[in-house]
């Protein structure tokens, strides 16, 4: 990574603001957007994205991810900060002057134009000759596998084919960065799964920088090289998908990613980089602090435990380590797995176990059961 560029450890958010002389790649430097009336949509965002990297901006509605993308593409202008691509500031450039192109959730294809003419339209507006722009458009259609449909109208295409036409329309301009604003949001579930594969394979084939906005955790985990989790206009964590899924840095990230048990307790033991916490619900947790500082005895702390890391401990062997006695609230059968909705007093808990165990769990709502997990599956959350 270039000197001065914002960097992250494997579990945290950006810790150093990039400089305008960062060189290759995209740098967001202190990027801030305040709308009229004082609403802060994006607050001091610092991020570096390399060429050839697939980065997903992930978060709930209103967190600032779409506004960030729109500022990169020139559809919004920052209140403060800079956007630098390969050493060139973009903030004063209109969208059509930027080496970026945006694929919006709604394809906005011209219904009266053929697929080929839809793809070539932008080049026509730039004044390119007919034969050259049609050749370029056919090249773009070949990238997305639609050359045989070049003379069809959009209404004669499936949703997935229309999505690929929208991609070809932006690829024909040969951008340095492709910006995708909820690109799969209008597609049905099956088509979403297929388009994830197609998009990721296309990105690898082209070697382009893709910056993709979504609120869908599964979509982000399956597609990204790195995930940028945003909330309340700020970056909460930047990391690879495995780290985001298994080692959320903060309570916000742990709750948003879902299926994490968030446990609060008081530290009862603290030594040698390990702490033990307990709460009034008889939940006992041992966790390694991972070098982020060891909280003292008596301090209230939060930890997260993935539901997939929780197992049933009906023998009671795990009672002395990481365990809780829970009441079964609901047994949810999902085919390959069973999701157990539990409560330990007032603490909601969740466990995921293999679907083959459903027959022994069916109809056991209201029963008491002990659950347990391994120390290495516990993550101490940053305040």
BELFENKA-V78658 format. One record per residue. N is the residue number from 1. D_CENTER is the distance of its C-alpha to the mean C-alpha in Angstrom with 1 decimal. Layout:
BEGIN
n & d_center
N & D_CENTER
N & D_CENTER
END
This chain:
BEGIN
n & d_center
1 & 21.4
2 & 23.8
3 & 25.8
4 & 24.7
5 & 21.1
6 & 18.5
7 & 17.5
8 & 15.7
9 & 16.9
10 & 14.9
11 & 14.0
12 & 14.3
13 & 13.3
14 & 15.4
15 & 19.0
16 & 21.0
17 & 21.2
18 & 21.7
19 & 25.0
20 & 26.1
21 & 27.7
22 & 24.7
23 & 25.7
24 & 23.5
25 & 19.9
26 & 18.2
27 & 18.6
28 & 17.6
29 & 20.4
30 & 20.8
31 & 19.2
32 & 20.3
33 & 21.0
34 & 23.5
35 & 24.6
36 & 28.3
37 & 29.1
38 & 27.2
39 & 23.7
40 & 21.3
41 & 18.1
42 & 16.8
43 & 18.4
44 & 19.1
45 & 15.9
46 & 16.5
47 & 14.4
48 & 15.7
49 & 14.4
50 & 16.9
51 & 18.4
52 & 17.3
53 & 13.8
54 & 10.7
55 & 8.1
56 & 4.9
57 & 5.2
58 & 3.6
59 & 6.8
60 & 10.1
61 & 12.7
62 & 14.6
63 & 12.3
64 & 13.0
65 & 10.1
66 & 12.4
67 & 15.4
68 & 14.0
69 & 13.5
70 & 17.0
71 & 18.5
72 & 17.5
73 & 19.1
74 & 22.1
75 & 21.8
76 & 21.7
77 & 23.5
78 & 22.6
79 & 25.0
80 & 24.7
81 & 23.3
82 & 23.0
83 & 20.9
84 & 22.4
85 & 22.1
86 & 24.4
87 & 26.5
88 & 27.0
89 & 26.0
90 & 24.7
91 & 25.0
92 & 28.5
93 & 27.8
94 & 27.5
95 & 24.8
96 & 27.4
97 & 28.3
98 & 24.9
99 & 23.9
100 & 20.6
101 & 20.2
102 & 18.0
103 & 17.4
104 & 17.3
105 & 16.6
106 & 20.4
107 & 22.0
108 & 25.2
109 & 27.4
110 & 31.1
111 & 32.7
112 & 36.1
113 & 35.1
114 & 34.6
115 & 31.4
116 & 33.0
117 & 34.0
118 & 30.6
119 & 29.1
120 & 32.0
121 & 32.2
122 & 30.3
123 & 32.6
124 & 35.6
125 & 34.7
126 & 34.7
127 & 38.2
128 & 37.8
129 & 40.6
130 & 40.4
131 & 40.9
132 & 38.4
133 & 35.6
134 & 36.2
135 & 36.1
136 & 32.8
137 & 31.4
138 & 32.6
139 & 30.9
140 & 27.6
141 & 28.3
142 & 29.2
143 & 25.8
144 & 24.3
145 & 27.3
146 & 29.0
147 & 32.2
148 & 34.4
149 & 33.0
150 & 33.7
151 & 36.5
152 & 34.9
153 & 33.9
154 & 30.4
155 & 31.9
156 & 33.0
157 & 29.4
158 & 26.9
159 & 23.5
160 & 22.0
161 & 24.8
162 & 24.3
163 & 20.7
164 & 22.0
165 & 24.7
166 & 22.3
167 & 20.6
168 & 24.1
169 & 25.2
170 & 22.7
171 & 23.2
172 & 27.0
173 & 26.7
174 & 25.4
175 & 22.7
176 & 21.4
177 & 17.9
178 & 16.4
179 & 14.3
180 & 12.7
181 & 12.6
182 & 11.4
183 & 13.5
184 & 13.6
185 & 14.1
186 & 17.9
187 & 18.3
188 & 19.5
189 & 17.8
190 & 19.8
191 & 19.3
192 & 15.5
193 & 15.8
194 & 18.2
195 & 16.5
196 & 13.4
197 & 16.1
198 & 17.9
199 & 15.3
200 & 14.3
201 & 18.0
202 & 18.9
203 & 16.7
204 & 18.3
205 & 21.6
206 & 21.5
207 & 20.0
208 & 18.5
209 & 15.7
210 & 12.9
211 & 10.5
212 & 8.5
213 & 7.6
214 & 6.6
215 & 7.1
216 & 7.1
217 & 5.7
218 & 8.1
219 & 7.3
220 & 4.0
221 & 6.3
222 & 9.2
223 & 8.8
224 & 7.3
225 & 9.9
226 & 7.9
227 & 4.5
228 & 5.9
229 & 5.9
230 & 8.7
231 & 11.6
232 & 15.2
233 & 14.9
234 & 13.9
235 & 11.4
236 & 11.3
237 & 10.0
238 & 9.3
239 & 9.6
240 & 9.5
241 & 7.9
242 & 11.3
243 & 11.6
244 & 8.5
245 & 10.0
246 & 13.5
247 & 14.0
248 & 12.2
249 & 14.1
250 & 14.9
251 & 15.8
252 & 13.3
253 & 10.3
254 & 12.5
255 & 13.4
256 & 10.2
257 & 8.9
258 & 12.4
259 & 15.3
260 & 15.9
261 & 19.5
262 & 19.9
263 & 23.5
264 & 25.5
265 & 28.9
266 & 31.6
267 & 32.0
268 & 35.3
269 & 35.4
270 & 34.0
271 & 35.1
272 & 34.1
273 & 30.4
274 & 30.2
275 & 30.4
276 & 31.4
277 & 30.5
278 & 32.0
279 & 32.0
280 & 34.5
281 & 33.0
282 & 34.2
283 & 30.7
284 & 31.1
285 & 28.4
286 & 28.9
287 & 26.2
288 & 26.1
289 & 25.2
290 & 23.7
291 & 25.6
292 & 24.0
293 & 27.3
294 & 29.4
295 & 29.8
296 & 33.5
297 & 35.2
298 & 35.1
299 & 31.7
300 & 29.2
301 & 25.9
302 & 22.6
303 & 21.2
304 & 18.6
305 & 19.5
306 & 17.3
307 & 19.2
308 & 19.4
309 & 21.3
310 & 23.8
311 & 27.0
312 & 30.3
313 & 33.1
314 & 36.1
315 & 38.4
316 & 37.5
317 & 37.2
318 & 34.0
319 & 35.6
320 & 36.2
321 & 32.7
322 & 29.4
323 & 30.3
324 & 30.8
325 & 33.2
326 & 31.6
327 & 32.8
328 & 31.3
329 & 30.2
330 & 28.9
331 & 28.6
332 & 26.0
333 & 26.6
334 & 23.7
335 & 25.6
336 & 24.2
337 & 23.6
338 & 25.1
339 & 23.1
340 & 25.5
341 & 25.2
342 & 27.4
343 & 28.8
344 & 30.4
345 & 32.6
346 & 30.4
347 & 27.2
348 & 24.9
349 & 23.9
350 & 22.2
351 & 23.0
352 & 22.1
353 & 25.0
354 & 26.1
355 & 27.3
356 & 30.7
357 & 31.3
358 & 31.3
359 & 35.1
360 & 35.7
361 & 33.3
362 & 34.2
363 & 36.1
364 & 35.7
365 & 34.2
366 & 36.1
367 & 36.8
368 & 36.1
369 & 34.2
370 & 33.1
371 & 29.6
372 & 28.8
373 & 26.2
374 & 26.4
375 & 26.3
376 & 23.8
377 & 21.2
378 & 21.5
379 & 19.2
380 & 21.0
381 & 18.8
382 & 19.4
383 & 21.4
END
